[in-house]
């Protein structure tokens, strides 16, 4: 099948040549969504799952059938999901047993789908929905470490107004959290204004967090070996936005420590020292990315589209 294409590569460093061809172009493999998010490649099923957050839907995409509804509702199972601008699921991931885990905006929790990947249903079991006896804001993105411990971000974007002064907001900050094996929820930091995308570097000790705040369009490192987990600036794009669409949002890190991060103007490609190697420049805001299991394909949720681009 032939797909329409979009974007181009901006090369800033020769090291990019080992990662992606400078002539690479992204294919538009699906479109027509309101705000695509949370892509997840599932190798065993040869399918890509992704959220359309405003429509409260998860879609699946395969090369054979294209895109089709996978689960609806995905993030708000109440009787009044339309009172929220973004009621649906956001980040998607698999647990150690291969179960689908969802960051649910409307339900204000991280939940496990109580169904198989092959026969999905809108049945969900809550994994975490409170901190200090207060309801979470709207979990946005999450990651498991090698031991199966869950880490997640909790900005306000699933609340009715999407703002920090929303009357439904019970926690006075936007946190990054760890869920211990016994279910206890531990706050890692409340010092990142709009924590969003989250991923581990290969050492499993350092988290990278995207901050979707136009006044602090930054990426931060959280070193979990520190006695006090304090955000350290990885890279700031605050003064490089220049009217470009998008902010630091979702991200992934490959087995070599290369970072693929949605940001102003497309997908930023960093090495582990925060050197910008290049960008996949896009005309519309990118929200998140997913890597195939062999790390040779990058999937991008790009406003109302889903893109695919080859890596080396």
C-alpha atoms as one frame of an Amber mdcrd trajectory, in Angstrom:
protein
   0.000   0.000   0.000   1.187   3.513  -0.791   0.726   6.209   1.834   0.846
   9.982   1.646   3.934  11.438   3.280   4.803  14.410   5.445   7.725  16.072
   7.197  11.457  16.088   6.614  14.673  15.453   8.518  16.759  18.270   9.965
  20.316  17.050  10.579  22.330  18.872  13.281  25.055  16.346  13.978  26.828
  13.617  11.988  25.807  11.083  14.654  22.264  11.282  13.264  23.407   9.360
  10.180  23.639   6.156  12.213  20.042   6.598  13.417  17.979   7.782  10.454
  18.524   8.679   6.814  18.519  12.398   6.119  16.165  11.681   3.212  13.618
   9.798   5.356   9.985  10.906   5.103   7.151   9.972   7.424   4.226   7.994
   6.013   0.692   8.971   7.080  -0.693   5.547   7.967  -3.930   6.782   9.589
  -5.768  10.083   9.911  -9.085  11.701  10.747  -8.744  11.757  14.536  -9.246
  14.685  16.909  -6.053  14.312  18.971  -4.071  11.107  18.635  -1.935  10.061
  21.592  -0.239   7.241  23.471   0.977   4.981  20.623   1.967   1.451  21.596
   3.356  -1.179  19.225   2.397  -4.724  20.242   4.726  -7.162  18.524   2.795
 -10.322  19.370  -0.306  -8.992  17.608   1.504  -6.973  14.923  -0.678  -3.994
  15.763  -0.336  -0.407  16.854  -2.713   0.871  19.514  -3.260   4.587  20.090
  -5.686   6.855  21.923  -7.952   9.473  20.430  -8.331  11.352  23.690 -11.262
  13.713  22.927 -13.422  10.907  21.494 -12.774   8.539  24.430 -11.529   5.842
  22.046  -8.570   3.542  21.523  -7.902   2.577  17.911  -5.804  -0.222  16.549
  -3.898  -0.125  13.270  -2.589  -3.053  11.248  -1.048  -3.168   7.802  -3.868
  -5.436   6.639  -6.905  -3.531   7.898  -5.714   0.000   8.617  -7.285   1.727
  11.625 -10.411   0.554  13.446 -12.009   1.088  16.846 -10.406  -1.131  19.505
 -12.027   0.029  22.772 -14.665   2.710  23.475 -15.013   4.154  26.081 -11.329
   4.120  26.876 -10.788   6.661  29.638 -14.122   7.863  31.003 -16.712   5.221
  31.795 -19.093   7.639  33.536 -22.480   8.661  32.191 -21.231  12.164  31.340
 -17.849  11.926  29.577 -18.625  14.843  27.260 -18.223  17.398  30.050 -14.472
  16.921  29.683 -12.487  18.127  26.684 -10.168  15.136  26.886 -12.019  12.280
  28.626 -10.279   9.332  27.000  -7.188   7.281  27.637  -3.795   8.826  26.997
  -0.608   6.810  27.533  -0.804   3.058  26.867   1.627   0.347  27.976   1.863
  -3.368  28.736   2.570  -4.854  32.152   4.841  -7.839  32.779   2.020 -10.248
  31.965   1.167  -8.581  28.672  -1.990  -6.858  29.923  -2.969  -3.476  28.509
  -2.513  -0.655  31.035  -4.113   2.735  30.376  -3.712   6.251  31.716  -7.365
   7.253  31.994  -8.140  10.958  31.967 -11.844  10.811  32.745 -11.630   8.088
  35.385  -8.592   9.868  36.874  -6.652   6.662  37.318  -4.258   4.177  35.818
  -6.101   0.967  35.102  -5.587  -2.479  33.640  -7.983  -3.654  30.953  -9.759
  -6.724  32.304  -9.791  -8.520  28.956  -7.374 -10.089  26.503  -5.620  -8.102
  23.804  -7.449 -10.180  21.210 -10.923  -9.537  22.699 -10.789  -6.051  24.225
 -13.572  -4.727  26.448 -14.216  -1.529  28.378 -13.705  -3.392  31.654 -11.002
  -1.819  33.810  -9.347  -2.602  37.133  -7.873   0.425  38.914  -4.166   0.233
  39.724  -3.858   3.715  41.246  -6.359   6.549  41.595  -5.312   8.498  44.697
  -2.349  10.062  46.416  -2.565  10.997  50.094  -6.314  10.153  50.000  -6.893
  12.722  47.252  -7.982  11.897  43.714  -5.327  12.114  41.041  -5.620  14.880
  38.450  -5.556  12.874  35.200  -2.678  10.425  34.691  -1.057  11.207  31.372
   1.805   8.827  30.678   3.464   5.921  32.468   6.331   3.456  32.307   7.375
   0.279  34.121  10.960  -0.265  35.228  12.763  -3.596  34.801  11.373  -4.826
  38.129   7.797  -4.089  37.105   7.390  -0.975  39.262   5.064   1.655  37.799
   6.001   5.339  37.370   3.627   7.991  36.002   2.942  11.683  35.427  -0.224
  13.494  36.526  -0.913  16.881  34.876  -4.418  18.472  34.781  -5.312  17.980
  31.102  -8.153  15.524  31.735  -9.967  17.863  34.123 -12.950  19.789  32.692
 -11.030  23.065  32.319  -7.599  21.417  31.842  -6.168  23.986  34.278  -4.581
  24.021  37.708  -7.457  26.063  39.133 -10.098  23.527  38.105 -12.588  23.105
  40.976 -12.320  19.314  40.674  -8.571  19.365  41.263  -7.860  17.847  44.692
  -4.044  17.745  44.626  -2.524  21.251  44.600   0.366  20.302  42.279   1.122
  18.182  39.228   3.264  15.278  40.325   5.506  12.494  39.116   4.846   9.314
  41.087   6.060   5.805  41.808   3.712   2.977  42.744   5.488   0.545  45.038
   4.973  -3.206  44.790   2.655  -3.088  47.826   0.451  -0.487  46.115   1.753
   2.501  48.094   1.953   5.653  45.994   5.135   7.670  46.449   5.568  11.236
  45.186   8.895  11.617  43.377   8.611  15.325  42.639   6.085  18.157  42.553
   8.624  20.578  41.054   7.806  20.044  37.357   4.974  22.350  36.347   3.271
  20.182  33.681   4.882  16.720  33.745   3.911  14.753  30.669   5.973  12.151
  28.788   8.079   9.741  30.842  10.713   7.146  29.949  13.710   5.390  31.470
  17.241   5.566  30.171  18.766   2.102  29.659  20.397   2.114  33.100  16.944
   1.962  34.668  17.953   4.605  37.229  17.236   7.837  35.388  13.831   9.021
  34.213  13.358  11.622  31.497  10.255  13.812  31.862   8.801  16.123  29.232
   7.253  19.332  30.582   4.370  20.588  28.436   4.472  24.119  29.803   4.962
  26.889  27.196   6.744  28.967  29.846   9.105  26.113  30.702   9.253  23.946
  27.585  11.889  21.678  29.069  12.940  18.096  29.545  14.119  17.038  33.005
  16.107  14.141  34.452  15.040  12.435  37.662  17.914  10.411  39.099  16.340
   7.759  41.315  19.682   7.008  42.994  19.727  10.464  44.595  18.681  10.685
  48.241  16.328  13.509  47.277  14.880  13.188  43.774  15.286  16.665  42.319
  14.556  17.516  38.666  17.702  18.393  36.731  17.447  20.195  33.429  18.185
  17.922  30.472  17.370  20.436  27.713  15.330  23.638  27.418  13.409  24.500
  24.248  11.624  27.461  25.847  13.546  30.003  23.804  13.569  27.838  20.661
   9.830  27.526  20.163   9.607  30.398  17.693   5.936  29.830  16.934   6.509
  26.158  16.065   3.611  23.814  16.863   3.875  21.538  19.870   5.577  21.317
  23.262   7.621  18.691  25.111   5.113  15.869  25.422   5.489  12.104  24.975
   8.867  10.461  24.404  10.688   7.145  24.144  14.317   6.126  24.699  15.892
   3.268  22.750  18.335   0.635  23.981  21.295   2.863  23.038  20.003   5.819
  25.038  18.798   7.777  22.000  15.813   9.961  22.895  12.880  10.525  20.526
  10.824  13.328  22.053   7.852  15.271  20.769   8.557  18.973  21.044   8.267
  22.279  19.205   8.200  21.605  15.478   8.180  17.808  15.565  10.257  14.992
  17.040  13.555  15.943  18.638  16.331  13.345  18.573  18.851  13.602  21.420
  21.775  11.492  22.517  22.025  10.595  26.201  24.101  13.725  26.925  21.272
  16.015  25.686  22.998  16.861  22.411  20.376  17.526  19.723  21.305  15.285
  16.806  18.391  16.258  14.605  14.643  16.554  14.248  11.797  15.018  12.327
  10.209  18.319  11.335   6.399  18.283  11.156   3.792  20.926  10.343   1.412
  19.961  13.157   1.981  19.256  16.829   3.298  15.805  17.699   2.095  14.285
  20.961   4.009  11.033  21.410   6.022   8.260  19.774   6.400   4.484  19.903
   9.255   2.249  18.821   8.817  -1.122  17.172  10.371  -4.003  19.077  13.377
  -4.107  16.734  13.741  -0.301  17.012  13.729   0.060  13.229  10.373   1.852
  13.028   9.136   4.949  14.839   5.402   5.610  15.096   4.292   9.185  15.765
   0.947  10.540  16.906   0.706  13.862  15.084  -2.396  15.912  15.905  -5.148
  14.074  13.965  -2.760  11.690  12.237  -0.565   8.694  12.929   2.797   8.514
  11.158   5.412   5.848  10.522   9.055   6.448   9.686  11.960   4.055   9.268
  15.052   4.067  11.462  18.374   2.335  10.941
